[in-house]
Amino acid sequence: MLARPLVRFDLKLPFVNLLKRVQLFIYQIGIEDNIMVEHFSEDLLSEILCRLPIKSLIMFKCVSRSWNSLISNVCIPRISRMPLPLSGFFCKFSPRESRMEYVSYSDEVITDNNVNCDSFVESYSSLLPSKYSPYHLVDCCNGIILLVSVSVCRYYLCNPAIKQCVAIPKAHAHTDVKHAVLAFNPHESSHFKVICLHYTNSCCASNPPELDIFSSETRKWIRYTVPVEPPVVYGVAWIKRNVYLDGMLYKLTKSKHLLVFDLKSLTARAIELPDKDEPDANGFIGVSKGVFHYANNDGSSFMFWQLDYHSKAGCFWILKYSICIHGLIDRHPNAERLYELSNLVMCKPYAIHPNLDIVFLGIPRMIFSYDLKTNKLELIWTRPFERPLMWGQYFFYTYSRCFIMLDDFSKRHHESSQL
């Protein structure tokens, strides 16, 4: 028998009140653990729980051990496989500065970017071991932030959504700050990889690149030599921008090539960029709707290409969007700021929306969102003249909340490494 009468539902109630009653109903189910066993299958209960707001779902993990297991192992991974709304952006002012900034954003309402942004950075920065040691933002991938402690040459992963910070076991071979990449996708697995590349961002002139890879599955650092085909880019400088998608790591070079590292087969391929004949201006790479994109400003238009990597005819580029800068100015008063003589060369694509047909364009002091379907242009972020976002297209990361719990290596095994 039920220990207490359950909540009655009136479908005529306003949605908010109805939702509160549903939450109370579920909470009563959880309090009476026998009720869950007797009246609800795990599949049915998970169906109900997955329809709750994420804050309520996480709160209900405290109800019982069985609920904690069900929510952690079934509900949250299921929710994480769905496209999550864009929450904001992380950015750095320059490669050498440890200071980070967060720009708050919503798919429906653009919020005041001065509200709670400092506190948001503080909320996860406070989880790091020391408040006095500088931590540099290295990468941000699918809601997880990769940072490095310069003083001890150690990497940390932070998940701001669940206030978790994980220290990565240190590789003894890492005696200086390395350029690193985070490979993580909750759609694939809760496991992740940290890939270290030389801080100089260049390959040896005659040898293929070496990658130091830490896997959360093996809990080890291992060094791999990864040959590139064709080997035309050895000795060419790399650009500090990386994208992870479907087991592949994408990286630009200053020789106008895209390097595609297959992290499973540990092979790499060099692909010429679609604007290889243009001047040596560097472009932008990103992922939208599960597709890799490359973008650049050719002096008069923003060009966005898709890469068809798995085509039977071989990988090739498809021009997806071409946005005329003069057309923006004619239709949108805000775009006049993009066309100042000093800004035209600096005007770059900064990011692409992970789920929607929206791109983010800007200059070091201003970022605009541009809806490719409605042609709506909006200013979303500004900085004072004396604090521009230098090299912003390389240090401007999209952020969507992730609720996957990462392994805490300090609680399991001692540090292990083959380096």
C-alpha positions, 0 to 999 in steps of 0.5 A, a space after each residue: 500500500 501507498 504510505 500517503 496519498 499521492 498528489 492529484 493532477 488537474 490538467 487545467 492548472 497553469 503549466 508551472 503549477 502542474 509541473 510543480 505537482 508532477 515534481 512533488 509526485 515524483 518526490 513522493 515516489 522516491 521517498 517511498 522506495 518500495 513504491 518505485 519497485 512495486 508500481 513503476 518499472 525502471 524504464 517508466 520512471 526514467 521516462 518521467 524523470 527525463 522530462 523534468 528540468 535538469 535542476 530538479 533532476 539533479 536534486 532528486 539524486 539525493 532521494 535514494 541510492 537507486 534514484 542516484 544510480 538511475 539518474 546518473 547512469 540512465 537519465 543524464 547520459 540520455 539527456 546529454 545525447 540530445 542537442 543542448 542549447 548554447 549557453 555562452 562563450 569562453 574567451 581569452 584576451 591573449 595567449 599569454 594571459 590567464 584571465 578568462 571571460 564568459 559571455 552569457 548567451 541564450 538561443 532565445 534571449 540575449 542576456 546582459 553580458 555583464 550580469 553574473 559573468 564574473 561570478 560564473 568564472 569564479 564558480 568553477 575557478 574556485 574548484 581549482 587547487 590554488 587561487 594564487 597559481 595562474 590557470 590558463 584556459 586551453 580548450 573547451 569541448 562540449 561543456 567541459 573546460 580544459 585548463 593548465 596550471 603553469 606552475 606545475 604543468 598539470 591539466 585540470 578538467 572543469 565542468 561548471 554545470 555540476 561544479 566538478 573539477 578533475 586533476 589529470 595525472 601528470 606526465 613526467 615528460 611535460 616539463 613546460 606548458 604544452 598546447 593541448 586539446 580536449 576530445 570529448 563528446 557525451 553523445 559517444 561516451 563519458 570517456 575523454 582524451 587530452 592530446 598534447 602538442 608541442 607548445 611551439 605549434 610546429 612539426 619537425 621539418 623532417 619527422 611526423 608529429 608526435 602526440 602525447 595522449 591521455 585516455 580516461 579509459 586507460 588512465 595513462 599518457 602514451 606518446 604516439 608518432 602519427 604520420 601525415 599523408 601526404 607529408 607536405 606539412 612537416 615543419 609548418 607552423 600550426 594555428 592554435 585552433 582545434 575541433 573534435 568531431 566523431 573521433 577526429 581531431 581537426 587542426 589548421 596550419 599556416 600552409 593553408 592545410 587542414 590536418 585531420 587526425 584519426 584518434 582511433 587508427 592514429 593516422 592523419 591526413 592533410 587537406 588543402 583549404 578551399 581558399 588556399 590561393 587567397 592571401 595568408 589570412 588564417 581562417 576559422 574552424 567549427 562544428 554545427 549540426 554535427 558537420 565540420 565547417 571552415 570559414 574566412 573573410 576574403 575581403 568582401 564576404 564571409 565564406 563558410 564551407 562544409 567538409 564532406 570527409 566521407 564522400 566516396 569521391 574523396 573529401 571535398 569542400 562545399 560552399 554553404 554560405 556566402 555573406 556579403 559584408 557590403 550587404 550587411 551594411 546596407 541592411 543593418 545599421 549595426 554592421 557599419 561598425 564592421 566596415 570601418 577601415 581599421 576593422 575590415 581586415 580584423 573582421 572575422 568569423 568567431 564561432 558557429 552555433 552548434 545547433 542552429 543556422 547562426 554564425 558569430 562575426 566580429 572584431 576584437 572589441 565587438 561580437 555580432 550574431 547573424 541568423 542565416 535564415 532571417 538575416 537578423 544581425 545583433 550585437 551581443 558583446 562589446 569590450 572597452 577600447 583598451 581591452 580588445 580580444 586579440 586573436 579572438 577567433 582562436 580563443 573564443 569557445 562556444 559553451 553548452 552545459 554538460 551534466 556528465 560526471 567525469 572520473 576522479 582519478 585521484 580517488 582510484 589509482 595512483 598516477 600512471 604514465 608511459 612518458 
